[in-house]
Amino acid sequence: MQYSVVDYQSIVDASHSLRLDAEFFRPDYLQVQRRLEAIGSRKLIDFQVNIRHPKEIKRNYVDDGILFLRAQNVRPLSINLTSNPVYISEEDAERLKENRIRYKDILITRSGANAGQCAIYLEDSHAISSSHTFILKSGNLNPFFLAIFLNTKYGKALIEKGKYGSAQPEVAPYFLYQIPVPNWEDLQTEIEKTYLRSKELTELSKTRYAEIQTLLLSELGLADWQPKHRLAFTTDYASMQRAERIDADYFQPRYDDIISAIKSYPGGWDTLGNLATLKKCVEVGSKEYLETGIPFVRVSNLSPFEITQEKYISEELYAEITEHQPKQEEILLSKDATPGIAHYLREVPEKMIPAGGILRLKSKTDKIGNEYLTLVLNSVLTQEQVNRDVGGSVILHWRPDQVAGTVIPILHQQKQAEIEQKVLESFNLRKRATDLLEHAKRAVEIAIEQDEQTAIDWIRGFW
């Protein structure tokens, strides 16, 4: 049994709302608070930090406009723009100008299972935030250091302490302002250098991945190809019969360009259903969601580079549906909502259950490598086939039979090997970037537990 003894004045000082719940005064939270105060930390509010709570309007997304960041885009130390980014018009952005995010602003998710997750915005163009994310300006603190601190075990514990509500936990600015933060000038400089180096490596990884996509298209003679939507074109009745479709968009010539390039490739081609087995995953229902437990991976958690965690299920439920546990060397492929996102499981995955909108693919041939196949699935070659198959739908569903019919070029083994090597280089750069951020977090924890110089020596040793 754990308990804390606090006096009334401590309750008054700690909370403007006189929180009396035992959770708020947990012994581990109090221990973190005392440790930070013992090393001379000051509250966020004392550093002239400003926290804005964005407003909300009815959202109308557009194909091309101003980037609109939702809570699902904010992950620990990462702004995820690879999975289903959305945009709003310039007119709506003007109406939400108080929600504008600028370079080096820190974003903190406000509510839900991921309340308190935060990252620094380092994109060149500005964006608009949803009302489910706070925008924090770091005042007299180095923003890179503050973002790292809030992601350490100490920062996360104090954010967790300030959460309120059980069904939909929330974080309030008042409690964020009360978080004590240390202020080491030299360490902050080292943390900034590390954070920016991590960003450089991430961007380099993205560039390399884009270059590999270009290499793939060049091999098929599509290096300069651009999708063009034509207002008028013709097709024949036999084509409509074969496709069992009569909607005009399905027969856009741009789709024929892709299919023809693949089918005329000298190395040959095949359908995805002939190259891999497709296994549908499972839905558990929102009533089964927990704040902690076994990750339940939805389409919004999937990207070519990572799998994020947002919803969880119990160990008991996991045991009942464990046949849906993904295995090493499988590919997870989204078929609903944002169809066509592929993630290759290079290593033995942790316990997880993918949602029903995701398929598990397992290769059944040696004609094609997994790294190469994943690249093709994430390329414009597949995305255009997805657009053709799901066109006109309000809620996008890529049927398993359509997925199985996706045509895949079979590049020569030497070219596949070249592509796979470049893909691994790209992912190794991203891993190095992630490792740098983890070491930055650990350096701040070392400074709290020991001293600033020990932390600086430690992080410099990793470089």
C-alpha positions as CSV (number, residue, x, y, z in Angstrom):
1,M,0.0,0.0,0.0
2,Q,1.3,3.5,-0.9
3,Y,0.1,6.7,0.7
4,S,1.2,10.3,1.0
5,V,0.7,12.7,3.9
6,V,0.2,16.4,2.8
7,D,-1.0,19.4,4.7
8,Y,-3.8,21.7,3.6
9,Q,-1.5,24.5,2.6
10,S,0.3,22.1,0.2
11,I,-3.1,21.3,-1.4
12,V,-3.8,25.0,-1.8
13,D,-0.4,25.7,-3.3
14,A,-0.5,22.8,-5.7
15,S,-3.9,23.3,-7.2
16,H,-6.2,26.2,-7.9
17,S,-9.1,23.8,-7.8
18,L,-8.2,22.2,-4.5
19,R,-7.6,18.7,-5.8
20,L,-8.0,16.2,-3.0
21,D,-7.7,13.0,-5.0
22,A,-5.0,10.7,-3.9
23,E,-3.7,10.2,-7.5
24,F,-2.6,13.9,-7.6
25,F,-0.5,13.4,-4.5
26,R,1.0,10.0,-5.4
27,P,4.4,9.4,-3.6
28,D,6.3,9.0,-6.9
29,Y,4.9,12.3,-8.2
30,L,5.9,14.1,-5.0
31,Q,9.3,12.5,-5.1
32,V,9.9,13.9,-8.7
33,Q,8.6,17.3,-7.6
34,R,11.0,17.4,-4.6
35,R,14.0,16.3,-6.6
36,L,13.5,19.0,-9.2
37,E,12.9,21.7,-6.5
38,A,16.1,20.5,-4.7
39,I,18.3,21.3,-7.8
40,G,16.9,24.8,-8.1
41,S,14.2,24.3,-10.7
42,R,11.6,27.0,-11.4
43,K,8.0,26.7,-12.6
44,L,7.3,27.1,-16.3
45,I,5.3,30.2,-15.7
46,D,8.4,31.8,-14.2
47,F,10.2,31.5,-17.5
48,Q,7.6,33.6,-19.3
49,V,6.3,30.5,-21.1
50,N,3.0,31.1,-22.9
51,I,0.5,28.3,-23.6
52,R,-2.3,28.9,-26.1
53,H,-5.5,26.9,-26.3
54,P,-6.5,27.0,-30.0
55,K,-10.2,27.6,-31.0
56,E,-12.2,25.3,-33.2
57,I,-14.5,25.8,-36.3
58,K,-16.3,23.3,-38.4
59,R,-13.6,21.6,-40.4
60,N,-13.7,21.5,-44.2
61,Y,-10.6,19.8,-45.6
62,V,-9.3,20.6,-49.0
63,D,-6.8,18.9,-51.3
64,D,-4.4,21.8,-51.4
65,G,-4.2,24.5,-48.8
66,I,-2.7,25.2,-45.3
67,L,-1.5,22.2,-43.3
68,F,-3.9,21.5,-40.4
69,L,-2.3,19.6,-37.5
70,R,-4.5,17.3,-35.5
71,A,-3.7,15.6,-32.2
72,Q,-2.9,12.4,-34.0
73,N,0.0,14.2,-35.8
74,V,1.7,14.9,-32.5
75,R,3.9,12.1,-31.1
76,P,6.6,12.1,-28.5
77,L,9.4,14.3,-30.0
78,S,7.9,13.8,-33.5
79,I,5.5,15.6,-35.8
80,N,4.1,12.8,-37.9
81,L,3.1,14.2,-41.4
82,T,3.5,10.9,-43.3
83,S,0.1,9.4,-42.3
84,N,-3.0,11.1,-43.7
85,P,-2.0,14.8,-43.5
86,V,-5.0,17.2,-44.0
87,Y,-5.3,20.8,-45.2
88,I,-7.7,23.6,-44.8
89,S,-8.4,26.6,-47.1
90,E,-6.6,29.9,-46.7
91,E,-9.9,31.5,-45.7
92,D,-10.4,29.0,-42.8
93,A,-6.8,29.4,-41.9
94,E,-7.3,33.2,-41.6
95,R,-10.3,32.6,-39.3
96,L,-8.0,30.4,-37.2
97,K,-5.0,32.7,-37.3
98,E,-4.7,32.5,-33.5
99,N,-4.1,28.8,-34.0
100,R,-1.0,29.4,-36.2
101,I,2.0,27.2,-35.4
102,R,5.4,28.7,-36.1
103,Y,8.9,27.3,-36.2
104,K,10.1,26.1,-32.7
105,D,6.6,26.2,-31.2
106,I,6.0,23.2,-28.9
107,L,2.8,21.2,-29.4
108,I,1.2,19.3,-26.5
109,T,-1.8,17.1,-27.0
110,R,-4.6,18.2,-24.7
111,S,-7.0,15.3,-24.3
112,G,-7.5,11.5,-24.7
113,A,-5.2,8.6,-24.1
114,N,-2.3,10.5,-25.5
115,A,-2.8,13.7,-23.6
116,G,0.5,15.3,-22.7
117,Q,2.5,14.0,-25.7
118,C,4.6,16.8,-27.1
119,A,7.0,17.7,-29.8
120,I,8.7,20.8,-31.3
121,Y,7.5,22.1,-34.7
122,L,10.5,22.4,-37.0
123,E,8.9,22.6,-40.4
124,D,9.7,25.6,-42.7
125,S,6.0,26.5,-43.5
126,H,3.5,27.5,-40.8
127,A,0.5,25.3,-40.0
128,I,-2.8,25.6,-38.1
129,S,-3.5,23.6,-35.0
130,S,-6.7,21.9,-34.0
131,S,-8.3,22.7,-30.6
132,H,-7.1,19.4,-29.2
133,T,-3.5,20.6,-29.1
134,F,-1.9,23.3,-27.0
135,I,0.7,25.6,-28.6
136,L,3.5,26.5,-26.2
137,K,6.1,29.2,-26.7
138,S,9.1,28.5,-24.5
139,G,9.8,32.0,-23.3
140,N,13.2,32.3,-21.6
141,L,13.8,28.5,-22.0
142,N,15.5,26.9,-24.9
143,P,12.6,25.2,-26.8
144,F,14.7,22.2,-27.7
145,F,15.7,21.6,-24.1
146,L,12.1,22.1,-22.9
147,A,10.7,19.7,-25.5
148,I,13.2,17.0,-24.4
149,F,12.6,17.7,-20.7
150,L,8.9,17.2,-21.1
151,N,9.6,13.8,-22.7
152,T,11.9,12.5,-19.9
153,K,10.5,10.3,-17.2
154,Y,10.4,13.4,-14.9
155,G,8.6,15.6,-17.3
156,K,6.1,12.9,-18.2
157,A,5.4,12.1,-14.6
158,L,4.5,15.7,-13.8
159,I,2.3,16.0,-16.9
160,E,0.6,12.8,-15.9
161,K,0.1,14.2,-12.4
162,G,-1.8,17.2,-13.8
163,K,-4.3,15.1,-15.8
164,Y,-7.9,15.1,-14.7
165,G,-11.0,13.2,-15.8
166,S,-11.2,9.4,-16.2
167,A,-13.2,8.7,-19.4
168,Q,-11.3,11.3,-21.5
169,P,-8.2,12.5,-19.5
170,E,-7.3,16.1,-20.1
171,V,-4.4,18.4,-19.4
172,A,-5.0,22.0,-18.3
173,P,-2.6,24.9,-18.9
174,Y,-2.7,25.7,-15.2
175,F,-1.0,22.5,-14.2
176,L,1.5,22.7,-17.1
177,Y,2.5,26.2,-15.9
178,Q,3.3,24.7,-12.4
179,I,5.8,22.1,-13.7
180,P,9.3,22.8,-12.3
181,V,12.0,22.9,-14.9
182,P,15.8,23.0,-14.3
183,N,17.8,25.6,-16.2
184,W,21.3,24.6,-17.3
185,E,22.7,26.9,-19.9
186,D,25.5,24.6,-21.2
187,L,23.4,21.5,-21.3
188,Q,20.7,23.3,-23.1
189,T,23.1,24.1,-25.9
190,E,24.2,20.5,-26.2
191,I,20.6,19.4,-26.3
192,E,19.8,21.8,-29.1
193,K,22.7,20.6,-31.1
194,T,21.6,17.0,-30.6
195,Y,18.0,17.7,-31.5
196,L,19.0,19.6,-34.7
197,R,21.3,16.8,-35.7
198,S,18.5,14.3,-35.3
199,K,16.3,16.5,-37.5
200,E,19.0,16.6,-40.1
201,L,19.3,12.8,-40.2
202,T,15.5,12.5,-40.4
203,E,15.4,14.8,-43.4
204,L,18.3,13.0,-45.0
205,S,16.4,9.7,-44.5
206,K,13.3,11.2,-46.2
207,T,15.4,12.5,-49.1
208,R,17.1,9.1,-49.6
209,Y,13.7,7.4,-49.5
210,A,12.3,9.8,-52.1
211,E,15.4,9.1,-54.3
212,I,14.7,5.4,-54.1
213,Q,11.1,6.0,-55.2
214,T,12.5,8.0,-58.2
215,L,14.9,5.1,-59.0
216,L,11.9,2.7,-59.1
217,L,10.0,5.0,-61.4
218,S,13.0,5.5,-63.7
219,E,13.4,1.8,-64.1
220,L,9.8,1.7,-65.4
221,G,10.3,4.7,-67.7
222,L,8.1,6.9,-65.5
223,A,10.8,9.3,-64.1
224,D,9.0,12.4,-65.5
225,W,5.5,11.1,-65.3
226,Q,2.9,13.4,-63.7
227,P,-0.7,12.4,-63.0
228,K,-3.1,14.4,-65.2
229,H,-6.8,14.4,-64.7
230,R,-8.6,14.6,-68.1
231,L,-12.1,15.9,-68.4
232,A,-12.9,13.9,-71.6
233,F,-11.7,10.5,-72.8
234,T,-13.2,7.3,-74.2
235,T,-13.3,3.6,-73.3
236,D,-15.1,0.6,-74.7
237,Y,-17.9,-1.5,-73.4
238,A,-15.8,-4.6,-73.0
239,S,-13.5,-2.7,-70.6
240,M,-16.5,-1.7,-68.5
241,Q,-17.7,-5.3,-68.4
242,R,-14.3,-6.6,-67.3
243,A,-14.0,-3.9,-64.6
244,E,-17.7,-4.1,-63.5
245,R,-17.5,-0.3,-63.2
246,I,-19.3,2.4,-65.2
247,D,-18.0,5.5,-63.3
248,A,-15.9,7.7,-65.5
249,D,-13.1,8.3,-63.0
250,Y,-12.2,4.6,-62.9
251,F,-11.1,4.8,-66.6
252,Q,-8.9,7.9,-66.3
253,P,-6.0,7.5,-68.8
254,R,-3.5,8.3,-66.0
255,Y,-4.3,4.9,-64.4
256,D,-3.6,3.1,-67.7
257,D,-0.3,4.9,-67.9
258,I,0.8,3.2,-64.7
259,I,-0.6,-0.2,-65.5
260,S,0.9,-0.2,-69.0
261,A,4.3,0.8,-67.7
262,I,4.2,-2.1,-65.2
263,K,2.9,-4.7,-67.5
264,S,5.4,-3.8,-70.3
265,Y,8.5,-4.0,-68.0
266,P,11.0,-6.6,-69.4
267,G,11.4,-8.3,-66.0
268,G,7.7,-9.1,-65.8
269,W,5.0,-8.4,-63.3
270,D,2.5,-10.2,-61.1
271,T,-0.5,-9.4,-58.9
272,L,0.0,-8.9,-55.2
273,G,-2.3,-11.8,-54.4
274,N,0.1,-14.2,-56.3
275,L,3.1,-12.8,-54.5
276,A,1.9,-12.7,-50.9
277,T,-0.8,-14.1,-48.7
278,L,-3.3,-11.5,-47.4
279,K,-4.8,-11.9,-43.9
280,K,-7.4,-9.5,-42.5
281,C,-6.9,-8.3,-39.0
282,V,-9.6,-7.7,-36.4
283,E,-11.8,-5.0,-34.8
284,V,-12.4,-5.1,-31.1
285,G,-14.7,-2.1,-30.6
286,S,-14.0,1.2,-28.8
287,K,-15.5,-0.2,-25.6
288,E,-12.4,-2.4,-25.3
289,Y,-9.9,0.5,-25.5
290,L,-7.7,1.1,-22.4
291,E,-5.2,3.8,-21.5
292,T,-2.5,1.2,-21.1
293,G,-2.0,-2.4,-22.1
294,I,-1.3,-4.2,-25.4
295,P,-1.1,-1.7,-28.4
296,F,-4.1,-1.8,-30.7
297,V,-2.8,-0.5,-34.0
298,R,-5.2,1.4,-36.2
299,V,-4.6,2.9,-39.7
300,S,-3.8,6.3,-38.1
301,N,-0.9,4.7,-36.2
302,L,0.7,3.2,-39.4
303,S,3.4,4.8,-41.5
304,P,6.2,3.4,-43.7
305,F,8.7,4.4,-41.1
306,E,7.1,3.7,-37.7
307,I,4.1,2.3,-35.8
308,T,2.8,4.7,-33.1
309,Q,0.7,3.8,-30.1
310,E,-2.5,5.4,-29.1
311,K,-5.1,2.8,-28.1
312,Y,-4.6,-0.3,-26.0
313,I,-6.4,-3.5,-25.1
314,S,-6.2,-5.8,-22.1
315,E,-3.9,-8.8,-21.8
316,E,-7.0,-11.0,-21.5
317,L,-8.5,-9.8,-24.8
318,Y,-5.1,-10.1,-26.5
319,A,-4.9,-13.8,-25.4
320,E,-8.3,-14.4,-27.1
321,I,-7.2,-12.9,-30.4
322,T,-3.5,-13.7,-30.4
323,E,-3.7,-15.3,-33.8
324,H,-3.8,-11.7,-35.2
325,Q,-0.4,-10.9,-33.7
326,P,1.9,-9.8,-36.6
327,K,5.2,-11.7,-37.1
328,Q,8.6,-10.8,-38.3
329,E,9.0,-10.3,-42.1
330,E,5.3,-9.6,-42.5
331,I,4.1,-6.4,-44.1
332,L,1.2,-4.4,-42.6
333,L,-0.9,-2.7,-45.3
334,S,-3.8,-0.4,-44.7
335,K,-7.0,-1.0,-46.7
336,D,-9.4,1.5,-45.2
337,A,-9.5,5.2,-44.3
338,T,-6.1,5.9,-45.8
339,P,-5.5,2.8,-48.0
340,G,-2.1,2.0,-49.3
341,I,0.2,2.6,-46.3
342,A,2.7,-0.3,-46.0
343,H,5.1,-1.0,-43.0
344,Y,7.6,-3.8,-43.1
345,L,8.4,-5.6,-39.8
346,R,12.1,-6.1,-40.1
347,E,12.5,-7.3,-36.5
348,V,10.4,-9.4,-34.2
349,P,7.5,-7.0,-33.3
350,E,6.3,-6.3,-29.8
351,K,2.9,-7.5,-28.7
352,M,0.2,-5.7,-30.8
353,I,-3.0,-6.3,-32.5
354,P,-3.7,-4.5,-35.8
355,A,-7.2,-3.2,-36.5
356,G,-9.6,-4.6,-39.2
357,G,-8.6,-1.8,-41.6
358,I,-5.1,-3.4,-41.9
359,L,-4.0,-6.5,-43.7
360,R,-1.0,-8.7,-42.9
361,L,1.0,-9.7,-45.9
362,K,3.4,-12.6,-46.0
363,S,5.6,-13.3,-49.1
364,K,5.1,-16.7,-50.7
365,T,7.7,-16.4,-53.5
366,D,11.4,-15.7,-53.9
367,K,10.8,-13.6,-57.0
368,I,10.5,-10.4,-54.9
369,G,12.1,-9.2,-51.7
370,N,10.1,-7.7,-48.8
371,E,11.9,-4.4,-48.7
372,Y,11.4,-3.9,-52.4
373,L,7.7,-5.0,-52.2
374,T,7.1,-2.5,-49.3
375,L,8.7,0.3,-51.3
376,V,6.4,-0.5,-54.3
377,L,3.3,-0.5,-52.1
378,N,4.2,2.9,-50.7
379,S,5.0,4.3,-54.2
380,V,2.8,6.2,-56.7
381,L,2.5,2.9,-58.6
382,T,0.3,1.5,-55.9
383,Q,-1.3,4.7,-54.8
384,E,-2.7,5.4,-58.3
385,Q,-4.2,1.9,-58.3
386,V,-5.7,2.6,-54.9
387,N,-7.1,5.9,-56.3
388,R,-8.7,4.1,-59.2
389,D,-10.2,1.3,-57.1
390,V,-11.7,3.5,-54.3
391,G,-12.5,6.6,-56.3
392,G,-15.8,8.3,-55.6
393,S,-16.2,6.8,-52.1
394,V,-16.9,9.1,-49.1
395,I,-15.3,6.6,-46.7
396,L,-12.4,4.9,-48.5
397,H,-12.4,1.1,-48.5
398,W,-9.9,-0.9,-50.6
399,R,-11.5,-4.3,-50.9
400,P,-9.3,-7.3,-50.3
401,D,-10.0,-8.6,-53.8
402,Q,-8.9,-5.2,-55.2
403,V,-5.7,-5.3,-53.0
404,A,-5.0,-8.8,-54.3
405,G,-5.4,-7.6,-57.9
406,T,-2.8,-4.8,-57.5
407,V,-0.1,-5.2,-60.2
408,I,3.5,-5.2,-59.0
409,P,6.6,-4.9,-61.3
410,I,9.2,-7.7,-60.9
411,L,12.5,-5.8,-61.2
412,H,15.6,-7.8,-62.0
413,Q,17.2,-9.3,-58.8
414,Q,20.3,-7.1,-59.1
415,K,18.1,-3.9,-59.2
416,Q,15.9,-5.2,-56.3
417,A,19.1,-5.8,-54.3
418,E,20.3,-2.2,-55.0
419,I,17.0,-0.8,-54.0
420,E,16.8,-2.8,-50.8
421,Q,20.3,-1.7,-49.8
422,K,19.3,1.9,-50.3
423,V,16.1,1.4,-48.3
424,L,18.1,0.0,-45.4
425,E,20.4,3.0,-45.5
426,S,17.4,5.3,-45.3
427,F,16.0,3.5,-42.3
428,N,19.4,3.3,-40.5
429,L,19.6,7.1,-40.8
430,R,16.1,7.4,-39.2
431,K,17.1,5.0,-36.4
432,R,20.2,7.1,-35.7
433,A,18.0,10.1,-35.5
434,T,15.7,8.4,-33.0
435,D,18.7,7.2,-30.9
436,L,20.0,10.8,-30.7
437,L,16.7,12.0,-29.2
438,E,16.7,9.1,-26.7
439,H,20.2,10.0,-25.6
440,A,19.2,13.6,-25.2
441,K,16.4,12.6,-22.9
442,R,18.8,10.4,-20.9
443,A,21.3,13.2,-20.6
444,V,18.7,15.5,-19.0
445,E,17.8,12.7,-16.6
446,I,21.5,12.2,-15.7
447,A,21.8,15.9,-15.0
448,I,18.8,15.7,-12.7
449,E,20.1,12.6,-10.9
450,Q,23.8,13.6,-10.8
451,D,25.0,16.9,-12.3
452,E,25.2,19.0,-15.5
453,Q,28.8,18.2,-16.4
454,T,28.3,14.4,-16.1
455,A,25.3,14.7,-18.5
456,I,27.3,16.8,-21.0
457,D,30.2,14.3,-21.0
458,W,27.8,11.5,-21.5
459,I,25.9,13.0,-24.5
460,R,29.2,14.1,-26.1
461,G,30.5,10.6,-25.8
462,F,27.5,9.4,-27.9
463,W,28.4,11.7,-30.8
